[in-house]
Amino acid sequence: MKNFFSVILFLIGSTVIFGQNKFNGFYEPYIKVDYDVNKNFSQEFILEERTIWYDDESFKFDVKQIDLAHFSKLKLSDKNAVAVGIQYRFRENFEKHKENELRFTEEYSYTTKPKATEFEHRVRAEQRITSSETSHRFRYNFAVNRSFKGDEIKPGDAYMIGDLETLLTVAKSAKPEYEQRIGAGVGWVLSDQMKIELVTEYRLSDFTQNLVHEIYFVTGLKISL
């Protein structure tokens, strides 16, 4: 586990220092509220904002977009779950040359919890619709959560976060676009209903055609009702 996080931090640091391609930096805070309708069915609402703080030329602080999303999740068993989601991205209010986006998502996840570590495999298919085109994006994410102490993450405890995600986007008007994301961070369980997470994420955007290095500082507040 220590080696896993060491590799992630090394890749993030070495890319920022030695990368010769375009580099952008973003800050992305979000609030996520979920509640259980019953034992196997839950709802999730997300409000997220993205601000750019560096754009390859200078430091700045400009809001790029705001996202509103909703997911419905059904547990098939202790390890398997499926979900569907809808999201709307507001971009035109902040950049005139950008288009707002409507997104539909289908998801399957497989989760295991040996000892104090949780492993999750997640596959998503997304349909991203704007006024000019529709694109399809496919995502595979491998995530790890591990408690700093004990076999369970309890109120008052901190935990480690790590994830790897590979993405493919296809559309009629463009060549296939590949992206790789690597993230590491820490979370705190404030109570049975509330968590805070701080994550640094490095992204290789469109790395087969127009490579861009991106660093995201993500802060999340998760509320369970």
DRENPA-3360 file (N, C-alpha, C; in nm, 2 decimals, always signed):
BEGIN
1 = MKNFFSVI = +0.08/-0.12/+0.00/+0.00/+0.00/+0.00/+0.09/+0.13/+0.00 ~ +0.19/+0.13/+0.08/+0.28/+0.24/+0.08/+0.35/+0.26/-0.05 ~ +0.38/+0.15/-0.12/+0.44/+0.16/-0.25/+0.35/+0.22/-0.35 ~ +0.22/+0.19/-0.34/+0.12/+0.24/-0.43/+0.11/+0.39/-0.42 ~ +0.11/+0.45/-0.30/+0.10/+0.59/-0.29/+0.23/+0.66/-0.32 ~ +0.34/+0.59/-0.30/+0.47/+0.65/-0.34/+0.48/+0.67/-0.49 ~ +0.44/+0.57/-0.56/+0.44/+0.58/-0.71/+0.35/+0.69/-0.76 ~ +0.23/+0.71/-0.70/+0.14/+0.82/-0.74/+0.21/+0.95/-0.72;
9 = LFLIGSTV = +0.26/+0.97/-0.60/+0.32/+1.10/-0.56/+0.44/+1.13/-0.65 ~ +0.52/+1.03/-0.68/+0.64/+1.05/-0.77/+0.60/+1.09/-0.91 ~ +0.50/+1.03/-0.96/+0.45/+1.06/-1.10/+0.40/+1.21/-1.10 ~ +0.32/+1.25/-1.00/+0.27/+1.38/-0.99/+0.38/+1.48/-0.98 ~ +0.48/+1.46/-0.89/+0.59/+1.55/-0.88/+0.68/+1.56/-0.99 ~ +0.72/+1.45/-1.05/+0.81/+1.45/-1.16/+0.75/+1.51/-1.29 ~ +0.62/+1.50/-1.31/+0.56/+1.56/-1.43/+0.55/+1.71/-1.42 ~ +0.52/+1.76/-1.30/+0.51/+1.90/-1.28/+0.65/+1.97/-1.30;
17 = IFGQNKFN = +0.76/+1.90/-1.25/+0.89/+1.96/-1.26/+0.95/+1.95/-1.39 ~ +0.94/+1.83/-1.46/+1.01/+1.80/-1.58/+0.93/+1.81/-1.71 ~ +0.80/+1.82/-1.69/+0.71/+1.81/-1.81/+0.74/+1.93/-1.90 ~ +0.75/+1.90/-2.03/+0.77/+2.01/-2.13/+0.65/+2.04/-2.21 ~ +0.54/+1.98/-2.19/+0.42/+2.01/-2.26/+0.33/+2.11/-2.19 ~ +0.22/+2.15/-2.25/+0.13/+2.24/-2.19/+0.08/+2.20/-2.05 ~ +0.07/+2.29/-1.95/+0.03/+2.26/-1.82/-0.08/+2.35/-1.77 ~ -0.18/+2.30/-1.71/-0.29/+2.37/-1.65/-0.31/+2.33/-1.51;
25 = GFYEPYIK = -0.35/+2.42/-1.43/-0.39/+2.39/-1.29/-0.53/+2.43/-1.25 ~ -0.60/+2.34/-1.18/-0.74/+2.37/-1.15/-0.77/+2.34/-1.00 ~ -0.87/+2.41/-0.95/-0.92/+2.38/-0.81/-1.07/+2.34/-0.83 ~ -1.10/+2.23/-0.77/-1.24/+2.17/-0.79/-1.30/+2.13/-0.65 ~ -1.38/+2.22/-0.59/-1.46/+2.19/-0.47/-1.59/+2.13/-0.51 ~ -1.64/+2.04/-0.42/-1.78/+1.98/-0.45/-1.84/+1.95/-0.32 ~ -1.98/+1.94/-0.32/-2.06/+1.89/-0.21/-2.14/+1.78/-0.26 ~ -2.14/+1.67/-0.19/-2.22/+1.55/-0.23/-2.31/+1.51/-0.12;
33 = VDYDVNKN = -2.44/+1.50/-0.15/-2.54/+1.46/-0.05/-2.61/+1.33/-0.09 ~ -2.60/+1.23/-0.01/-2.67/+1.10/-0.04/-2.76/+1.05/+0.07 ~ -2.85/+0.97/+0.04/-2.94/+0.91/+0.14/-2.99/+0.78/+0.09 ~ -3.02/+0.69/+0.18/-3.07/+0.56/+0.15/-3.22/+0.56/+0.15 ~ -3.28/+0.52/+0.03/-3.42/+0.51/+0.02/-3.47/+0.39/+0.10 ~ -3.39/+0.28/+0.07/-3.41/+0.15/+0.15/-3.27/+0.08/+0.16 ~ -3.27/-0.04/+0.20/-3.15/-0.12/+0.22/-3.06/-0.12/+0.09 ~ -3.12/-0.13/-0.02/-3.05/-0.16/-0.15/-3.05/-0.04/-0.25;
41 = FSQEFILE = -3.13/+0.06/-0.22/-3.15/+0.17/-0.32/-3.11/+0.30/-0.25 ~ -3.03/+0.38/-0.32/-2.99/+0.51/-0.26/-2.99/+0.62/-0.37 ~ -3.00/+0.75/-0.33/-2.99/+0.86/-0.42/-2.87/+0.95/-0.38 ~ -2.82/+1.02/-0.48/-2.70/+1.10/-0.46/-2.72/+1.23/-0.54 ~ -2.69/+1.34/-0.48/-2.69/+1.48/-0.54/-2.56/+1.54/-0.53 ~ -2.51/+1.60/-0.64/-2.37/+1.66/-0.64/-2.37/+1.80/-0.70 ~ -2.31/+1.89/-0.63/-2.28/+2.03/-0.68/-2.13/+2.05/-0.68 ~ -2.08/+2.08/-0.80/-1.94/+2.09/-0.82/-1.90/+2.21/-0.90;
49 = ERTIWYDD = -1.79/+2.27/-0.87/-1.74/+2.39/-0.94/-1.59/+2.37/-0.98 ~ -1.55/+2.43/-1.09/-1.42/+2.42/-1.14/-1.36/+2.56/-1.17 ~ -1.24/+2.58/-1.10/-1.17/+2.71/-1.12/-1.03/+2.68/-1.17 ~ -0.99/+2.76/-1.27/-0.85/+2.74/-1.32/-0.76/+2.85/-1.25 ~ -0.65/+2.80/-1.20/-0.55/+2.89/-1.13/-0.42/+2.91/-1.21 ~ -0.40/+2.82/-1.31/-0.28/+2.84/-1.40/-0.31/+2.78/-1.54 ~ -0.28/+2.86/-1.64/-0.32/+2.82/-1.78/-0.20/+2.81/-1.87 ~ -0.08/+2.77/-1.83/+0.04/+2.75/-1.91/+0.11/+2.88/-1.93;
57 = ESFKFDVK = +0.06/+2.99/-1.90/+0.12/+3.12/-1.92/+0.13/+3.20/-1.80 ~ +0.03/+3.20/-1.72/+0.03/+3.28/-1.60/-0.07/+3.23/-1.50 ~ -0.06/+3.28/-1.37/-0.15/+3.24/-1.27/-0.28/+3.33/-1.28 ~ -0.39/+3.27/-1.26/-0.52/+3.34/-1.27/-0.62/+3.27/-1.17 ~ -0.74/+3.32/-1.17/-0.84/+3.26/-1.08/-0.98/+3.29/-1.15 ~ -1.01/+3.20/-1.25/-1.13/+3.22/-1.33/-1.22/+3.09/-1.31 ~ -1.34/+3.11/-1.28/-1.44/+3.00/-1.28/-1.46/+2.95/-1.42 ~ -1.45/+2.82/-1.44/-1.47/+2.76/-1.57/-1.61/+2.69/-1.59;
65 = QIDLAHFS = -1.66/+2.63/-1.49/-1.79/+2.57/-1.50/-1.85/+2.53/-1.37 ~ -1.98/+2.50/-1.37/-2.05/+2.45/-1.25/-2.13/+2.33/-1.30 ~ -2.13/+2.22/-1.22/-2.20/+2.10/-1.25/-2.30/+2.07/-1.15 ~ -2.42/+2.02/-1.19/-2.53/+1.97/-1.11/-2.55/+1.83/-1.15 ~ -2.55/+1.73/-1.06/-2.56/+1.59/-1.10/-2.65/+1.52/-1.00 ~ -2.71/+1.41/-1.05/-2.80/+1.32/-0.97/-2.77/+1.18/-1.01 ~ -2.75/+1.09/-0.91/-2.73/+0.94/-0.94/-2.83/+0.86/-0.85 ~ -2.88/+0.76/-0.91/-2.96/+0.66/-0.84/-2.88/+0.52/-0.85;
73 = KLKLSDKN = -2.86/+0.46/-0.73/-2.78/+0.35/-0.72/-2.85/+0.23/-0.66 ~ -2.83/+0.11/-0.72/-2.90/-0.01/-0.67/-2.79/-0.11/-0.64 ~ -2.79/-0.16/-0.51/-2.70/-0.27/-0.47/-2.76/-0.40/-0.51 ~ -2.68/-0.48/-0.59/-2.72/-0.61/-0.63/-2.68/-0.71/-0.53 ~ -2.57/-0.68/-0.46/-2.52/-0.77/-0.35/-2.43/-0.69/-0.26 ~ -2.35/-0.75/-0.17/-2.26/-0.68/-0.09/-2.15/-0.62/-0.17 ~ -2.12/-0.68/-0.29/-2.00/-0.64/-0.37/-2.04/-0.57/-0.50 ~ -2.16/-0.60/-0.55/-2.20/-0.55/-0.68/-2.31/-0.44/-0.67;
81 = AVAVGIQY = -2.29/-0.34/-0.76/-2.39/-0.23/-0.77/-2.40/-0.17/-0.91 ~ -2.52/-0.12/-0.94/-2.53/-0.05/-1.07/-2.59/+0.09/-1.04 ~ -2.57/+0.18/-1.13/-2.63/+0.32/-1.11/-2.65/+0.38/-1.24 ~ -2.74/+0.48/-1.24/-2.76/+0.57/-1.36/-2.76/+0.71/-1.31 ~ -2.71/+0.80/-1.39/-2.70/+0.94/-1.35/-2.73/+1.04/-1.46 ~ -2.77/+1.16/-1.42/-2.79/+1.27/-1.51/-2.71/+1.39/-1.46 ~ -2.65/+1.46/-1.55/-2.57/+1.58/-1.51/-2.59/+1.69/-1.61 ~ -2.58/+1.82/-1.56/-2.59/+1.93/-1.64/-2.47/+2.02/-1.61;
89 = RFRENFEK = -2.39/+2.06/-1.71/-2.27/+2.14/-1.69/-2.29/+2.28/-1.75 ~ -2.28/+2.38/-1.66/-2.30/+2.52/-1.71/-2.16/+2.58/-1.74 ~ -2.14/+2.61/-1.87/-2.01/+2.66/-1.92/-2.03/+2.79/-1.99 ~ -2.14/+2.81/-2.06/-2.16/+2.93/-2.14/-2.16/+3.06/-2.06 ~ -2.20/+3.05/-1.93/-2.20/+3.17/-1.84/-2.06/+3.22/-1.81 ~ -1.96/+3.13/-1.83/-1.82/+3.17/-1.79/-1.73/+3.18/-1.91 ~ -1.76/+3.11/-2.02/-1.67/+3.12/-2.14/-1.77/+3.12/-2.26 ~ -1.76/+3.23/-2.34/-1.86/+3.24/-2.45/-1.84/+3.14/-2.56;
97 = HKENELRF = -1.71/+3.09/-2.58/-1.69/+2.99/-2.69/-1.72/+2.85/-2.64 ~ -1.76/+2.83/-2.52/-1.79/+2.70/-2.47/-1.94/+2.67/-2.47 ~ -1.98/+2.54/-2.47/-2.12/+2.51/-2.47/-2.16/+2.43/-2.35 ~ -2.29/+2.46/-2.30/-2.34/+2.38/-2.19/-2.35/+2.23/-2.23 ~ -2.35/+2.15/-2.13/-2.35/+2.00/-2.16/-2.45/+1.93/-2.08 ~ -2.53/+1.84/-2.14/-2.61/+1.74/-2.07/-2.55/+1.61/-2.08 ~ -2.54/+1.54/-1.97/-2.47/+1.41/-1.97/-2.55/+1.30/-1.90 ~ -2.56/+1.18/-1.96/-2.62/+1.07/-1.91/-2.52/+0.96/-1.88;
105 = TEEYSYTT = -2.53/+0.89/-1.76/-2.42/+0.80/-1.72/-2.49/+0.67/-1.68 ~ -2.42/+0.56/-1.72/-2.45/+0.42/-1.67/-2.33/+0.37/-1.60 ~ -2.35/+0.30/-1.49/-2.23/+0.26/-1.40/-2.25/+0.12/-1.35 ~ -2.14/+0.05/-1.34/-2.13/-0.08/-1.27/-2.01/-0.07/-1.17 ~ -2.02/-0.11/-1.05/-1.91/-0.11/-0.96/-1.90/-0.25/-0.88 ~ -1.78/-0.28/-0.85/-1.75/-0.41/-0.78/-1.66/-0.37/-0.66 ~ -1.70/-0.40/-0.54/-1.62/-0.35/-0.42/-1.59/-0.47/-0.33 ~ -1.47/-0.47/-0.28/-1.43/-0.57/-0.18/-1.36/-0.49/-0.06;
113 = KPKATEFE = -1.37/-0.55/+0.06/-1.31/-0.49/+0.18/-1.23/-0.59/+0.26 ~ -1.12/-0.63/+0.21/-1.03/-0.72/+0.30/-0.96/-0.64/+0.41 ~ -0.98/-0.68/+0.53/-0.92/-0.62/+0.65/-0.96/-0.47/+0.65 ~ -0.85/-0.38/+0.65/-0.88/-0.23/+0.67/-0.88/-0.16/+0.54 ~ -0.88/-0.23/+0.42/-0.87/-0.17/+0.29/-0.99/-0.20/+0.21 ~ -1.04/-0.09/+0.14/-1.15/-0.11/+0.05/-1.10/-0.09/-0.10 ~ -1.13/-0.19/-0.18/-1.10/-0.18/-0.32/-1.22/-0.17/-0.41 ~ -1.22/-0.07/-0.50/-1.34/-0.06/-0.59/-1.30/-0.05/-0.73;
121 = HRVRAEQR = -1.37/-0.14/-0.81/-1.35/-0.13/-0.96/-1.48/-0.07/-1.01 ~ -1.47/+0.03/-1.10/-1.59/+0.10/-1.15/-1.58/+0.12/-1.30 ~ -1.69/+0.09/-1.37/-1.69/+0.11/-1.51/-1.81/+0.20/-1.54 ~ -1.78/+0.30/-1.62/-1.89/+0.40/-1.66/-1.90/+0.42/-1.81 ~ -2.02/+0.43/-1.86/-2.04/+0.48/-2.00/-2.12/+0.61/-1.99 ~ -2.07/+0.71/-2.07/-2.14/+0.84/-2.06/-2.17/+0.89/-2.20 ~ -2.29/+0.96/-2.21/-2.33/+1.02/-2.33/-2.33/+1.17/-2.31 ~ -2.24/+1.25/-2.37/-2.22/+1.39/-2.35/-2.28/+1.47/-2.46;
129 = ITSSETSH = -2.38/+1.54/-2.43/-2.46/+1.61/-2.54/-2.45/+1.76/-2.53 ~ -2.40/+1.82/-2.64/-2.40/+1.97/-2.65/-2.48/+2.01/-2.77 ~ -2.49/+2.14/-2.80/-2.57/+2.18/-2.91/-2.50/+2.15/-3.05 ~ -2.37/+2.12/-3.05/-2.30/+2.10/-3.17/-2.27/+1.95/-3.20 ~ -2.26/+1.87/-3.09/-2.23/+1.73/-3.11/-2.26/+1.64/-2.99 ~ -2.26/+1.51/-3.01/-2.28/+1.41/-2.90/-2.15/+1.32/-2.90 ~ -2.09/+1.31/-2.79/-1.97/+1.22/-2.77/-2.00/+1.12/-2.67 ~ -1.93/+1.01/-2.68/-1.94/+0.89/-2.59/-1.81/+0.87/-2.52;
137 = RFRYNFAV = -1.82/+0.86/-2.39/-1.70/+0.84/-2.31/-1.71/+0.72/-2.22 ~ -1.60/+0.64/-2.22/-1.60/+0.52/-2.14/-1.48/+0.53/-2.04 ~ -1.51/+0.49/-1.91/-1.42/+0.51/-1.80/-1.41/+0.39/-1.72 ~ -1.28/+0.36/-1.68/-1.25/+0.25/-1.59/-1.17/+0.31/-1.47 ~ -1.22/+0.29/-1.35/-1.16/+0.35/-1.23/-1.13/+0.24/-1.13 ~ -1.01/+0.24/-1.08/-0.97/+0.16/-0.97/-0.93/+0.24/-0.85 ~ -1.01/+0.23/-0.74/-0.99/+0.32/-0.62/-0.96/+0.23/-0.50 ~ -0.88/+0.29/-0.41/-0.84/+0.23/-0.28/-0.86/+0.33/-0.17;
145 = NRSFKGDE = -0.93/+0.28/-0.06/-0.94/+0.36/+0.06/-0.89/+0.27/+0.17 ~ -0.80/+0.33/+0.26/-0.75/+0.25/+0.37/-0.74/+0.33/+0.49 ~ -0.79/+0.27/+0.60/-0.79/+0.34/+0.73/-0.64/+0.35/+0.78 ~ -0.61/+0.46/+0.85/-0.48/+0.47/+0.91/-0.47/+0.39/+1.04 ~ -0.58/+0.34/+1.09/-0.58/+0.26/+1.21/-0.71/+0.18/+1.22 ~ -0.69/+0.05/+1.26/-0.81/-0.03/+1.28/-0.86/-0.09/+1.15 ~ -0.96/-0.18/+1.16/-1.01/-0.25/+1.04/-1.12/-0.18/+0.98 ~ -1.18/-0.07/+1.04/-1.29/+0.00/+0.99/-1.26/+0.15/+1.00;
153 = IKPGDAYM = -1.32/+0.23/+0.91/-1.31/+0.37/+0.92/-1.43/+0.43/+1.00 ~ -1.40/+0.48/+1.12/-1.50/+0.52/+1.22/-1.49/+0.67/+1.23 ~ -1.60/+0.73/+1.29/-1.60/+0.87/+1.32/-1.48/+0.92/+1.40 ~ -1.41/+1.02/+1.35/-1.29/+1.07/+1.41/-1.17/+1.02/+1.34 ~ -1.18/+0.92/+1.26/-1.06/+0.86/+1.19/-1.03/+0.93/+1.06 ~ -0.90/+0.92/+1.02/-0.85/+0.96/+0.89/-0.82/+0.84/+0.81 ~ -0.83/+0.86/+0.67/-0.80/+0.75/+0.58/-0.73/+0.79/+0.46 ~ -0.66/+0.70/+0.39/-0.59/+0.73/+0.27/-0.68/+0.71/+0.15;
161 = IGDLETLL = -0.66/+0.78/+0.04/-0.74/+0.77/-0.08/-0.64/+0.76/-0.20 ~ -0.66/+0.67/-0.29/-0.59/+0.66/-0.41/-0.67/+0.60/-0.52 ~ -0.65/+0.65/-0.64/-0.73/+0.60/-0.76/-0.65/+0.62/-0.89 ~ -0.68/+0.53/-0.98/-0.63/+0.53/-1.12/-0.75/+0.52/-1.21 ~ -0.76/+0.61/-1.31/-0.87/+0.61/-1.40/-0.82/+0.63/-1.55 ~ -0.87/+0.54/-1.64/-0.85/+0.55/-1.78/-0.97/+0.58/-1.85 ~ -0.97/+0.68/-1.95/-1.09/+0.73/-2.02/-1.06/+0.73/-2.17 ~ -1.17/+0.70/-2.24/-1.17/+0.70/-2.39/-1.29/+0.78/-2.43;
169 = TVAKSAKP = -1.28/+0.88/-2.51/-1.39/+0.96/-2.57/-1.39/+0.94/-2.72 ~ -1.51/+0.91/-2.77/-1.52/+0.90/-2.92/-1.64/+0.99/-2.96 ~ -1.62/+1.04/-3.09/-1.73/+1.13/-3.15/-1.71/+1.13/-3.30 ~ -1.81/+1.15/-3.37/-1.80/+1.15/-3.52/-1.71/+1.26/-3.57 ~ -1.70/+1.37/-3.51/-1.63/+1.49/-3.56/-1.48/+1.49/-3.52 ~ -1.44/+1.39/-3.44/-1.30/+1.40/-3.39/-1.24/+1.26/-3.37 ~ -1.11/+1.25/-3.36/-1.04/+1.13/-3.34/-1.06/+1.08/-3.20 ~ -1.05/+0.95/-3.17/-1.06/+0.91/-3.03/-0.96/+0.98/-2.94;
177 = EYEQRIGA = -1.01/+1.02/-2.82/-0.93/+1.09/-2.72/-0.91/+1.01/-2.60 ~ -0.78/+0.99/-2.56/-0.75/+0.91/-2.44/-0.70/+1.00/-2.33 ~ -0.73/+0.96/-2.20/-0.69/+1.04/-2.09/-0.66/+0.94/-1.97 ~ -0.56/+0.98/-1.90/-0.52/+0.90/-1.78/-0.52/+0.99/-1.66 ~ -0.58/+0.94/-1.55/-0.59/+1.02/-1.42/-0.53/+0.94/-1.31 ~ -0.45/+1.01/-1.22/-0.39/+0.95/-1.11/-0.41/+1.04/-0.99 ~ -0.47/+0.99/-0.88/-0.50/+1.07/-0.76/-0.46/+1.01/-0.63 ~ -0.43/+1.10/-0.54/-0.39/+1.05/-0.40/-0.44/+1.16/-0.30;
185 = GVGWVLSD = -0.48/+1.12/-0.19/-0.52/+1.22/-0.09/-0.56/+1.16/+0.04 ~ -0.63/+1.23/+0.12/-0.66/+1.19/+0.26/-0.81/+1.24/+0.29 ~ -0.88/+1.16/+0.37/-1.01/+1.20/+0.41/-1.03/+1.19/+0.56 ~ -1.13/+1.26/+0.62/-1.16/+1.25/+0.76/-1.30/+1.23/+0.78 ~ -1.34/+1.13/+0.87/-1.48/+1.11/+0.90/-1.51/+1.20/+1.02 ~ -1.58/+1.30/+1.00/-1.62/+1.40/+1.11/-1.73/+1.34/+1.20 ~ -1.82/+1.27/+1.13/-1.93/+1.20/+1.21/-1.99/+1.09/+1.12 ~ -2.09/+1.03/+1.17/-2.16/+0.93/+1.09/-2.22/+0.98/+0.96;
193 = QMKIELVT = -2.25/+1.11/+0.96/-2.32/+1.18/+0.85/-2.22/+1.26/+0.76 ~ -2.10/+1.28/+0.80/-2.02/+1.38/+0.73/-1.87/+1.34/+0.71 ~ -1.82/+1.36/+0.59/-1.68/+1.33/+0.56/-1.62/+1.45/+0.49 ~ -1.49/+1.48/+0.50/-1.42/+1.57/+0.42/-1.30/+1.50/+0.35 ~ -1.28/+1.53/+0.22/-1.17/+1.47/+0.15/-1.09/+1.57/+0.08 ~ -0.96/+1.56/+0.08/-0.86/+1.64/+0.01/-0.78/+1.56/-0.08 ~ -0.78/+1.58/-0.21/-0.72/+1.49/-0.31/-0.64/+1.58/-0.41 ~ -0.52/+1.53/-0.45/-0.45/+1.59/-0.56/-0.45/+1.49/-0.67;
201 = EYRLSDFT = -0.49/+1.54/-0.79/-0.51/+1.45/-0.91/-0.43/+1.51/-1.02 ~ -0.35/+1.42/-1.08/-0.27/+1.45/-1.20/-0.34/+1.38/-1.32 ~ -0.36/+1.46/-1.43/-0.42/+1.41/-1.55/-0.34/+1.43/-1.67 ~ -0.33/+1.32/-1.75/-0.27/+1.33/-1.89/-0.38/+1.34/-1.98 ~ -0.41/+1.46/-2.03/-0.53/+1.48/-2.11/-0.49/+1.47/-2.26 ~ -0.58/+1.39/-2.34/-0.56/+1.37/-2.48/-0.41/+1.34/-2.51 ~ -0.36/+1.24/-2.44/-0.21/+1.21/-2.45/-0.16/+1.15/-2.58 ~ -0.25/+1.11/-2.67/-0.21/+1.05/-2.80/-0.20/+1.16/-2.91;
209 = QNLVHEIY = -0.26/+1.27/-2.89/-0.27/+1.38/-2.99/-0.22/+1.51/-2.95 ~ -0.28/+1.57/-2.85/-0.25/+1.70/-2.80/-0.23/+1.70/-2.65 ~ -0.12/+1.65/-2.61/-0.09/+1.62/-2.47/-0.09/+1.75/-2.38 ~ -0.17/+1.74/-2.27/-0.18/+1.85/-2.18/-0.16/+1.79/-2.04 ~ -0.07/+1.84/-1.96/-0.06/+1.80/-1.82/-0.15/+1.89/-1.73 ~ -0.23/+1.83/-1.64/-0.32/+1.90/-1.56/-0.31/+1.85/-1.41 ~ -0.31/+1.95/-1.32/-0.31/+1.92/-1.18/-0.44/+1.97/-1.12 ~ -0.51/+1.89/-1.05/-0.64/+1.93/-0.99/-0.62/+1.92/-0.83;
217 = FVTGLKIS = -0.66/+2.02/-0.76/-0.67/+2.02/-0.62/-0.82/+2.01/-0.59 ~ -0.86/+1.89/-0.54/-1.00/+1.86/-0.52/-1.03/+1.86/-0.37 ~ -1.14/+1.93/-0.33/-1.18/+1.93/-0.19/-1.33/+1.89/-0.19 ~ -1.37/+1.79/-0.11/-1.50/+1.74/-0.11/-1.57/+1.73/+0.03 ~ -1.69/+1.77/+0.04/-1.77/+1.75/+0.16/-1.88/+1.65/+0.12 ~ -1.88/+1.54/+0.19/-1.98/+1.43/+0.17/-2.07/+1.42/+0.29 ~ -2.20/+1.43/+0.26/-2.30/+1.43/+0.37/-2.40/+1.32/+0.34 ~ -2.42/+1.23/+0.44/-2.51/+1.12/+0.43/-2.63/+1.15/+0.53;
225 = L = -2.75/+1.15/+0.47/-2.87/+1.18/+0.54/-2.94/+1.05/+0.59;
% end
